[in-house]
Amino acid sequence: MEYFLVFSLGIAVAVMGLFLIRPSLFARPNTDYSMVEAMVDEAIEQLEHRQEEILAEIEAQHQALLELQKQIIATFLPEQQRSPKVLAVLELAAQEIDAEDIAKKLGLGRGEVELILELNKDGDPLAETS
């Protein structure tokens, strides 16, 4: 029993000594996260700025691709789509004349006129539709 009291007294003295030498061991540290918050806020701002740059670059590339598509379509259109017959059908269709009347005026079949109109209704197949 004496050994237990001596041992307990030794532990108490050691704890008191630690408390006197290094009181910070027994106190909760006051952590200041303001610097970490400032770093995180700055990183978020940088990421948002970079995101805006990337989106602008993507939009510019999209517009360049649409322009290239228009050039390719203009270059490689089949000759029959450039024919005077196709141009006449499209011109009459622009005047809001129906396919049957266009066919009669030009001496074409109604199916042929409808096919020409169907093939030429979308001038910009890759453009976004809203």
Contacts in CASP RR format, 6 or more apart in sequence:
PFRMAT RR
TARGET T0000
AUTHOR 0000-0000-0000
METHOD contacts of the structure
MODEL  1
MEYFLVFSLGIAVAVMGLFLIRPSLFARPNTDYSMVEAMVDEAIEQLEHR
QEEILAEIEAQHQALLELQKQIIATFLPEQQRSPKVLAVLELAAQEIDAE
DIAKKLGLGRGEVELILELNKDGDPLAETS
18 25 0 8 1.000
18 26 0 8 1.000
19 25 0 8 1.000
19 26 0 8 1.000
65 126 0 8 1.000
66 124 0 8 1.000
66 126 0 8 1.000
66 127 0 8 1.000
69 124 0 8 1.000
69 125 0 8 1.000
69 126 0 8 1.000
70 124 0 8 1.000
80 86 0 8 1.000
81 119 0 8 1.000
81 120 0 8 1.000
85 106 0 8 1.000
85 108 0 8 1.000
85 116 0 8 1.000
86 116 0 8 1.000
86 120 0 8 1.000
88 106 0 8 1.000
89 102 0 8 1.000
89 106 0 8 1.000
89 108 0 8 1.000
89 113 0 8 1.000
89 116 0 8 1.000
89 117 0 8 1.000
90 116 0 8 1.000
90 117 0 8 1.000
90 120 0 8 1.000
92 101 0 8 1.000
92 102 0 8 1.000
92 105 0 8 1.000
92 106 0 8 1.000
93 99 0 8 1.000
93 102 0 8 1.000
93 117 0 8 1.000
97 105 0 8 1.000
99 110 0 8 1.000
99 111 0 8 1.000
99 113 0 8 1.000
99 114 0 8 1.000
99 117 0 8 1.000
100 110 0 8 1.000
100 113 0 8 1.000
102 108 0 8 1.000
102 113 0 8 1.000
103 109 0 8 1.000
103 110 0 8 1.000
103 111 0 8 1.000
103 112 0 8 1.000
103 113 0 8 1.000
106 113 0 8 1.000
END
